[in-house]
Amino acid sequence: VQLQASGGGLVQAGGSLRLSCTASGTTFSINVMGWYRQAPGKQRELVATVTKDGNTNYADSVKGRFTISRDNVKSTVYLQMNSLKPENTAVYYCNARTWGGNYVYWGQGTQVTVSS
């Protein structure tokens, strides 16, 4: 499985961005897709995940502002980020896990920078 992420960029505080990540290869094996982020000097952390049947999970810090969605036909996961804050600045990584969690795949990361 290969993951290709896009959609990062520079935005002012209060603005919005939409990230996309498309999987290719043996996509039938994927159950969970999601986004993680890593800010400078910090560990990578969960942002949001969505299962193939649509169950979502969010970090508390993004609830109500970020929305994760998924198009199973296109093998694509989206992250709509609204009301962005400077502390949301990080490299955002797409993630995919197979059924049973035996394999985990990572995309190349896309930079999100929120200016104050």
N, C-alpha and C positions, 0 to 999 in steps of 0.2 A: 504494500500500500504506500502510495506517495501522496503527500498533502501539499497543496499550493495555496498559500494565503495571500490576500491582497486587501487594500483599503485603508491602510494606516496613513498617517500624515500629521500635519500641524494644524491645530485648531485652538481658538480662544476658549477660555473658561466659559461654561454655559452652552457651548456649541455641541454639535453632534458629529459622529462618524459611524460608518457601517463597515464592519469587517466581513470578508467572505473567505471561505476555505473550501476548496474542492478536492475530493479524494479520487484517486485513480488506482487501477490495479484490481485486487481482489476485494472490491468494496462490499460484496455480499457478506463478508466475514465481520464487518464492523457493526457493533451495537451502539456504543457511546461515542459521541463526538463532542468536542468542547473547546474552550479557550482557557489558557493560563496566561499569566503575565509575570514579568520579572523586571523590577525597577533596579536602578544602579545600587549596588551594595546590599541588595536584599535577595531573599530566596524566591524561587519561582512559586507562585501561588495560584490556586484555583480562582477562576472568574465565574464560569458557568459551564454546565454540561447539559446535554439533551440525549435521551435514548432514542432508539429507532422508532419506538411507539409514542414518542413525544413527551416523556416525563422529563421535567427540567429541574435543575438544581443551581442555586446562585450563592455566591459569597454574600454575606450580610451587607458588605460595604457597597454593593452595586444593586441590591434589590430596589425595585421601583424606578431605576434609571436605565438599566441595561436589559435588553431582551434578546434571548437566544432563540433561534428558530432553525428549522432544518427542512431541506427538500431531498427526500430519499431518492427520487427519480434522478436528480442531478448529482446526488452524493455530495451535497454542499451544505455547509453549516454557516449561519450568519450570526453576527453579533451587532445589534443596533445599540449604540451607546449615546445616550442623551444626557444633558446637564453635566457635561464633563467637567472635572475638577483637575487642577494641577497635579494633585496626588495620584491621578490616574495615568500619569506619564510612565510609560514602560514599554518594553518589547512584548508584544502579544503573540503567543504561540498557539497554533491550532493543534489539537490532540485527537487521536482516535484510538479506541480500544475495541478489541474483538470480543465476541461472545465468550464468556468465561474469564475475560481479562488476561488471557495468556500472552497476548501481544499488544504492545503499546507503540504508537507511531506519533512522530512530531513533525510539524511543518517547520519552515525556515525562520519564522518570526517576522513580524511586521511592527515597525516603530510607530507608537502613538505618542505625540507630544502635545500637552495642553498648556498653553501660556496663560499667565495671570493678567 
